[in-house]
Amino acid sequence: MAESNNAVESDEITQSDIPALLNTARRDRIYVTKDAYSFAFGSDVAAVFDDMISRSVPCYLDLQLLVASSASRFFQPGTAIYDLGCSTGTSLALIAKRLPKVFDIYGIDNSKPMLLQAEKKLSDLKVLGQVILKRERLQDVEFRPASFITANYTFQFLPEVDREPMFEKVYSALVPGGAFILSEKTQPDVSAEHLELVKELHEDFKSQNGYSLSEVARKRESLRGVMRPIGERENISQLQNAGFQTIIPMIRGYSFISWLCIK
């Protein structure tokens, strides 16, 4: 396993540092009056994405700390770092701050509005020069040898037929000792009764963060058929089929799980 590279590591980042990186001044009110429509990462979502995800996904700040710390620990000089589905660039900013002398950090996203938000965030934080932003489908990425790759709530939007080949591409791109953090909303492997309970408790979580019941319902309908979560065991099986033998669950909140996978 690669050890932390203290020669390129900057000051530690704490959870209190992360809110300053999130553009939450614009409140997510997309579904206050808007009827449900097929969800897409357009300009309306990109403008409020930081607020949306921090109020909808449990343990989101903890995940950002995990990504930054893991990137610092597993990075190997001469290799690249990838954020697949980089959205507004929060993880990229944290990685760049932890590794200020590293310039082979790639942010991949298929949404132009998301990349524009990422570019502004990275520029404001004066780390844009370390990051290469690319608009590209994940399936089309041609990886350089990498020591750290992360994909946070990204693969759940891929067609199911593309998931396992993407895991194989990630595994092949990693150098020995490299690591992959995968975060996914999963379909809990429980009874139908308990599945409904998990869903209701997550909706309570969103209500406690300021979303109305009608907003929650409209967004749920808009994601139907667009987000395709699979079970925890199926995720692990696909990772194993791709070649990963070390798969460690690091964060779990409701049906959201982050795994650290080491080559």
N, C-alpha and C positions, 0 to 999 in steps of 0.2 A: 504494500500500500504506500502511496506517495505521502510523504510527510509535509507539514506546513512549510512553505518557503518563506522564511523570515526576511530574506534579502529583498523581497518585493512587497512585503506586507506593510500596510499602513496602520494607523490607529484603529483600535477595535471599534466596531459599530454596535450601538445598542438599540433596543426597540424604540427608545425615545427619539432617536435620530430619524426614524423612518417616516413619521407623519409629515415632516417637512419636505419629503420627496414626493408625496402624494398630492396631486392637484384635486383637493376636495372642496375647493371654494365653489365650484359649480355642482350643485346638488342634483342627483339623479331623480328627475321627475318625468321620465319618458312615459311611464305607464300610469300617470295620474289620470289623464283623460284619454290617452290614445288607445284605440282598440288594438287587440292582439294582432300581430302580424309576424311573418317569418323573421326570426331574429337574424340580424346581420351586424357585422362590426363596421358600420358606416360612421359618418361624421357625427351624428347625434350621440351614438354610443361612445365613440372615442372621446368626445368632449367631457363626458361625465364618468368615464370608465373607472378611474381611481376611486371615486366615491361609491360607484356601483359595486365593485368587487370587495372593497373593504367593509361594506355593510351587508354583503350577501354571503361571503365565504368565511367560515370560521377559521381562526388561526392564521389569517393571511399575513399579519405582521411577523409571526413566528416563522412562517415559510420564508419570508424575505431574509431574515437573519440566517436561516439554515442555508439558503442558496449562497449568500455572500461568504459565510464561513467555510462552506464546502469548496467553493471555487478557490479560495485562498489555500486551503489544505491540499487539494488534489492537483492544482495547476503545476505543470511541468514546463520549464523553459523550452522554447522552440515549438510548442504546440499551441493550438487554438482553443478558444472557449466559445460555446454556442448557447444562445437562448432561443429556443424554437417556439415561435408564437410570443414574441417579446412585448407585444401590446404597447403600452406607453413608456416602456423603458425603465421601470423602477428597479427591477433586478439587475439590468445592465449598469445602472448608475451605482448601485451598491457594490457590484463586482469591480467596476472601474476604480471606485474609491478604495477598496481593499487591496487592489493590485495596480497602483498608480504608474508602474513602469511597464505594464503589459499593454500592447497595442493590437493584439490579435483577438479581439472580442467581437463576435458577430451576433447581431440581432436580426432574426428572420421573422417576417410577418407578411401575410398576404393582403393586409389592409393598409391602403395608403393613408387614410386618416389616422390610424394608430401610429404609423411610422412618423407622421408629421408631429404628433404629440410627443413621441419619443425623442425626435430630433430637438424639439424645443426644450424638453426637460434636460437632456444631456448637455445641450449648449448652455443653458442657464447655470448648470452645476459645473461647467468648465471641464467636462470629461468627454465631450463629443469626439475629440481627436483620438481617443483610445478605441472607439467603437466603429465598426463597419455595419451600417444598416442596409438591409437588402429586402426588397419586396419580392417575395417568391413563395410558391407553394412548398410546403414541407417536403412533399413527395419529389420535388425537383432539386432539392439542395444537393450540391456536390461538396461533400465535407473534406476539409483538410484534416490531417491527423490532429486529434483533439484529446485533451486530458480532462476536460469537464464540459458536460452538456446538460442543460436543464430544459424541461418542457412542462410548464405549469398550466394545467387546465386547458391544454391544447389538443391532445390526442383524442379527447372525447368529442371533438367536432369533426374528426376525420371519418370518412366511410369505413365501416368495420373491416372491409377487405384490405384497406391500406395500413391498418394498425401494425400487424405483425411484421410486414416488410419494413416499416419505419423503425421498429425496434431493432431489426437486423441491421439496418443502415447505421443506426446509432452505435450499436455494439461494434460493428466493423470499423467505424471512424475512431473509436476510442483506442488510445495506446494502452498497453498493459499498466495497470495501476490507476487508470482513469476512472471517472465516476459519472453517473447519470442520475439526476434527480427527476423523477416523474411524479407529478401531482395530478390527481384525477378525482372528479366526482364519480363515485362508484354506485353500482346497484347492489346494495347490501345482500349478502347471501343468507337471508333470513326468511321466515314465513311471511306470507302476504299480510297478515295482521301486523307483524312487527315492522314490515316495510312501510306500511301506512303510518305507523307511529313515528318512525324516523323522519318521514316526509313532513308530518305535522309539526314535529319539534323543530325542524329546520325552518319551517314557515314561521313558527313562533319567534325563532332567532331573528329573522328578517323583520318581523313586526316590532320587536324590541329595539331594532336599529332604525326605526322610523318609517318603515314601509307600511302602507295601508293594506288591508286584506285584498282590496280590489287590485292594487298594484301587483301584489304577489301572484294573484290569479292570472292577470293579464300576461305577466312575464312568463309564467309557467306555460301558458298556452303558446306563446311565441317561440319558446324553445323546443316545443314538441316536434320531433322529427329532424331537428337541427343539431341538438346535442344528443349524443348517443352513448350514455354511460354503460359500461359493462361491469360484471361482478369482480370483486376483489380477487377471488381465486383465478378467474379468467385472465385478469391483468398479470398476475404472477406467472401463470402458465405461459403466456405469450412472451414475457421477459425471459423466462427460462428457455423457451424454444429458440430465442434469439441468441442465447449463449450465456446470459448472466447466471451465475451460481450464487453470488452474494447479493441478496435482496432484503434490505432492512426497512421495516416500516418505521418512519421517524416522527410523523405527525398524523394525528387522526382527530377529526372534528366532524361529528355526525357522519355523513357518508363521504366526506372528503378525506383522502389519504395521500400522503407524500412518502415515496419510497426512495431510499438511497441504494443504488445498484452499482456495484464495483466490479470492474473487469480484472 
